[in-house]
Amino acid sequence: MPNRTILTLPLLAIACTSPSATHAPTRVAVLITTTTSKVKRGETPQLEVTLVNEGASPVTLVAPGDGSEFGWRTPIVAWQPTAPTDRTCGNTNPLTADEVFELRPGERRRVSGWIGKPRLDLQAPGRHEVSVTYTNEPGRTFEGLPLGVHDAEAMRRVRASTPVVAKSNVLVIEVVE
């Protein structure tokens, strides 16, 4: 049975709140896990990304969407090692209501879909470290040509969402012969 996850460094989570906020600081963690921490040369590890509210107050966040991996919309998803940036078109899917969600204290939510992927040399045997940073910028302009109309209520909720910058744990993927 493969290990569920390998953590090599303690979790580092950084979060931002408005200077005028009267509540406790926002604490959102990003966790990367895998069931395939050891892969053969050329195989792709299966990575899962989960957001966790470690704070004392609810937070409103945005799920990664079409363009997040390129910084075209909030949230921005940035992998280490840096992911490829060869975008093939300028179209983006419109924002939908289910992309904006609340996490109460202690709650977690797996994010998938438009999270991108790290740039790993899966032909080179050895240990490869992976991490990801989730950045929610409520005021960020959505770029690209939407293939439909953004949901107006969802966009209002994005603008009122919680600003966050959170870096994940470092996950080690071992590539074997």
VOVOKOL-261205 format. One line per field, with one value per residue (C-alpha): residue in three letters; residue number from 1; x, y, z. Coordinates in Angstrom, 2 decimals, padded with zeros to 5 digits. Each point is the difference from the previous one (the first is absolute). Example, Ala and Ser with C-alpha at 12.3 -4.5 7.8 and 13.67 -1.06 7.14 Angstrom:
! VOVOKOL-261205
residu: c(ALA | SER)
num: c(1 | 2)
x: c(012.30 | 001.37)
y: c(-004.50 | 003.44)
z: c(007.80 | -000.66)
! end
This chain:
! VOVOKOL-261205
residu: c(MET | PRO | ASN | ARG | THR | ILE | LEU | THR | LEU | PRO | LEU | LEU | ALA | ILE | ALA | CYS | THR | SER | PRO | SER | ALA | THR | HIS | ALA | PRO | THR | ARG | VAL | ALA | VAL | LEU | ILE | THR | THR | THR | THR | SER | LYS | VAL | LYS | ARG | GLY | GLU | THR | PRO | GLN | LEU | GLU | VAL | THR | LEU | VAL | ASN | GLU | GLY | ALA | SER | PRO | VAL | THR | LEU | VAL | ALA | PRO | GLY | ASP | GLY | SER | GLU | PHE | GLY | TRP | ARG | THR | PRO | ILE | VAL | ALA | TRP | GLN | PRO | THR | ALA | PRO | THR | ASP | ARG | THR | CYS | GLY | ASN | THR | ASN | PRO | LEU | THR | ALA | ASP | GLU | VAL | PHE | GLU | LEU | ARG | PRO | GLY | GLU | ARG | ARG | ARG | VAL | SER | GLY | TRP | ILE | GLY | LYS | PRO | ARG | LEU | ASP | LEU | GLN | ALA | PRO | GLY | ARG | HIS | GLU | VAL | SER | VAL | THR | TYR | THR | ASN | GLU | PRO | GLY | ARG | THR | PHE | GLU | GLY | LEU | PRO | LEU | GLY | VAL | HIS | ASP | ALA | GLU | ALA | MET | ARG | ARG | VAL | ARG | ALA | SER | THR | PRO | VAL | VAL | ALA | LYS | SER | ASN | VAL | LEU | VAL | ILE | GLU | VAL | VAL | GLU)
num: c(1 | 2 | 3 | 4 | 5 | 6 | 7 | 8 | 9 | 10 | 11 | 12 | 13 | 14 | 15 | 16 | 17 | 18 | 19 | 20 | 21 | 22 | 23 | 24 | 25 | 26 | 27 | 28 | 29 | 30 | 31 | 32 | 33 | 34 | 35 | 36 | 37 | 38 | 39 | 40 | 41 | 42 | 43 | 44 | 45 | 46 | 47 | 48 | 49 | 50 | 51 | 52 | 53 | 54 | 55 | 56 | 57 | 58 | 59 | 60 | 61 | 62 | 63 | 64 | 65 | 66 | 67 | 68 | 69 | 70 | 71 | 72 | 73 | 74 | 75 | 76 | 77 | 78 | 79 | 80 | 81 | 82 | 83 | 84 | 85 | 86 | 87 | 88 | 89 | 90 | 91 | 92 | 93 | 94 | 95 | 96 | 97 | 98 | 99 | 100 | 101 | 102 | 103 | 104 | 105 | 106 | 107 | 108 | 109 | 110 | 111 | 112 | 113 | 114 | 115 | 116 | 117 | 118 | 119 | 120 | 121 | 122 | 123 | 124 | 125 | 126 | 127 | 128 | 129 | 130 | 131 | 132 | 133 | 134 | 135 | 136 | 137 | 138 | 139 | 140 | 141 | 142 | 143 | 144 | 145 | 146 | 147 | 148 | 149 | 150 | 151 | 152 | 153 | 154 | 155 | 156 | 157 | 158 | 159 | 160 | 161 | 162 | 163 | 164 | 165 | 166 | 167 | 168 | 169 | 170 | 171 | 172 | 173 | 174 | 175 | 176 | 177)
x: c(000.00 | 001.62 | 000.57 | -002.75 | 002.45 | 003.56 | 000.58 | 003.57 | -000.41 | -002.50 | -002.99 | 000.53 | -003.20 | -000.06 | -003.25 | -000.99 | -002.82 | -001.03 | 001.83 | -003.39 | -001.26 | -001.24 | 000.02 | 002.78 | 002.55 | -000.96 | 001.78 | -000.40 | 002.24 | 000.67 | 000.79 | 001.37 | -000.42 | 000.57 | -000.57 | 002.92 | 003.03 | 002.20 | -000.37 | 001.87 | 001.84 | -002.55 | -003.03 | -001.99 | -000.72 | -003.60 | -000.07 | -002.89 | -000.22 | -002.16 | -000.76 | -000.49 | -001.37 | 002.26 | -001.35 | -002.72 | -002.28 | -001.68 | 001.75 | -001.41 | 002.30 | -000.04 | 000.70 | 002.70 | -001.52 | 000.98 | 002.93 | 001.04 | 003.19 | 000.97 | -000.94 | -002.95 | -002.50 | -000.24 | 001.09 | 003.47 | 001.53 | 003.81 | 001.92 | 003.62 | 001.76 | -001.56 | -002.74 | 000.06 | -001.48 | -000.72 | -003.65 | -001.57 | -002.94 | -001.42 | -003.42 | -001.11 | -003.04 | -002.37 | -000.14 | -002.81 | -001.76 | 001.51 | 003.56 | -000.44 | -000.36 | 000.22 | 002.24 | -000.92 | 002.75 | 001.46 | -001.65 | 001.93 | -000.71 | 001.82 | 000.59 | 000.46 | -000.60 | 001.98 | 002.80 | 002.73 | 002.97 | 003.65 | 002.78 | 001.74 | 002.72 | -001.62 | 002.74 | 002.68 | 000.21 | 000.24 | -001.94 | -002.10 | -001.55 | -003.39 | -001.98 | -002.78 | -001.08 | -003.68 | -000.60 | -003.51 | -000.08 | -003.64 | 000.61 | 001.94 | -001.27 | -001.12 | 001.95 | -000.52 | -003.08 | -002.78 | -001.95 | -003.21 | -001.12 | 001.49 | -002.66 | -000.64 | -000.77 | 003.07 | 002.16 | -001.44 | 000.95 | 003.51 | 000.44 | -001.07 | 002.09 | 002.90 | 003.44 | 002.45 | 003.52 | 000.75 | 002.97 | -000.39 | 002.09 | 002.86 | -000.76 | 002.79 | -000.57 | 002.58 | 000.63 | 001.48 | 001.42)
y: c(000.00 | 003.32 | 002.73 | 002.62 | 002.88 | 000.92 | 003.32 | 001.23 | 003.50 | 001.50 | 001.70 | 003.69 | 001.99 | 003.74 | 001.90 | 003.60 | 002.00 | 003.59 | 002.27 | 001.24 | -003.51 | -000.49 | -003.81 | -002.52 | -000.32 | -002.32 | -003.36 | -002.13 | -002.99 | -001.76 | -003.71 | -002.15 | -003.75 | -002.92 | -003.72 | -000.29 | 001.41 | -002.49 | -000.23 | -001.70 | 002.14 | 001.74 | -000.65 | 002.92 | 000.22 | 000.69 | 003.14 | 001.29 | 003.58 | 000.84 | 003.37 | 000.00 | 002.80 | -000.08 | 003.30 | 000.93 | 001.70 | -001.13 | 000.89 | 000.41 | -001.40 | -000.57 | -003.34 | 000.06 | 000.51 | 000.28 | 002.45 | -000.44 | -001.80 | 002.98 | 002.80 | 001.02 | -000.11 | -000.54 | -002.21 | -000.31 | -003.47 | -000.02 | -003.28 | -000.62 | -001.15 | 002.61 | -001.34 | 000.41 | 003.31 | -000.85 | 001.04 | -001.10 | 002.42 | 003.13 | -001.44 | -000.63 | -001.67 | 002.43 | 000.20 | -002.12 | 000.11 | -003.27 | 001.39 | 002.30 | -001.77 | 000.47 | -002.02 | 000.09 | -000.45 | -003.50 | -000.74 | -001.14 | -000.15 | -001.88 | 002.12 | -001.49 | 000.80 | 003.09 | -000.36 | -000.54 | -002.21 | 000.34 | -000.32 | -003.21 | -001.83 | -003.41 | -001.54 | 000.74 | -002.53 | 001.50 | 002.15 | 002.89 | 002.59 | 001.52 | 002.82 | 002.36 | 003.50 | 001.00 | 003.77 | 001.41 | 003.65 | 001.17 | 003.13 | -001.72 | 000.65 | -003.12 | -000.11 | -001.95 | -000.25 | -001.68 | -002.65 | 001.29 | 002.50 | -000.06 | -000.68 | 003.48 | -001.22 | -002.26 | 002.95 | 002.11 | -002.80 | -000.17 | 003.74 | -000.53 | -003.16 | -000.39 | 001.10 | -002.87 | -001.03 | -003.54 | -002.21 | -003.75 | -002.65 | -001.37 | -003.42 | -002.33 | -002.11 | -002.73 | -001.08 | -003.49 | -001.94)
z: c(000.00 | -001.03 | 002.55 | 000.04 | 000.31 | 000.75 | 001.72 | 000.21 | 001.39 | 002.43 | -001.51 | -000.71 | -000.34 | -000.45 | -000.12 | -000.45 | 001.52 | -000.30 | 002.47 | 001.20 | 000.75 | 003.54 | -000.02 | 000.49 | -002.86 | -002.83 | 000.08 | -003.09 | -000.65 | -003.29 | 000.17 | -002.82 | 000.30 | -002.31 | -000.19 | -002.42 | 001.82 | -001.89 | -003.78 | -002.81 | -002.52 | -002.27 | 002.26 | 001.35 | 003.74 | 001.01 | 002.16 | 002.11 | 001.28 | 003.01 | 001.61 | 003.79 | 002.17 | 003.07 | 001.31 | 002.45 | -002.55 | -003.22 | -003.26 | -003.48 | -002.69 | -003.74 | -001.69 | -002.69 | -003.42 | -003.63 | 000.03 | 003.66 | -000.98 | -002.21 | 002.42 | -002.19 | 002.87 | 003.70 | 001.57 | -001.42 | 000.26 | -000.19 | 000.10 | 000.94 | -002.09 | -002.25 | -002.25 | -003.78 | -001.19 | -003.61 | -000.14 | -003.27 | -000.27 | 001.60 | 000.82 | 003.58 | 001.49 | 001.74 | 003.80 | 001.47 | 003.38 | 001.25 | -000.29 | 003.03 | 003.32 | 003.76 | 002.32 | 003.67 | 002.61 | -000.30 | -003.35 | -003.05 | -003.70 | -002.71 | -003.09 | -003.42 | -003.62 | -000.94 | 002.56 | -002.59 | 000.81 | 000.97 | -002.56 | 001.00 | -001.88 | 000.27 | -002.16 | 002.61 | 002.84 | 003.47 | 002.44 | -001.31 | 002.33 | -000.83 | 001.61 | -001.02 | 001.00 | 000.00 | -000.26 | 000.22 | -001.14 | 000.18 | -002.10 | -002.78 | -003.53 | -001.85 | -003.27 | -003.19 | -002.17 | 002.00 | -001.86 | 001.55 | 002.62 | 003.50 | 002.64 | 001.48 | 003.54 | -000.03 | -001.10 | 002.85 | 002.42 | -001.53 | 000.62 | 003.64 | 000.49 | 002.43 | -001.23 | 000.56 | -000.95 | 001.19 | -000.87 | 000.33 | 001.62 | -002.11 | -001.42 | -001.14 | -003.10 | -000.61 | -003.58 | -000.28 | -002.97)
! end
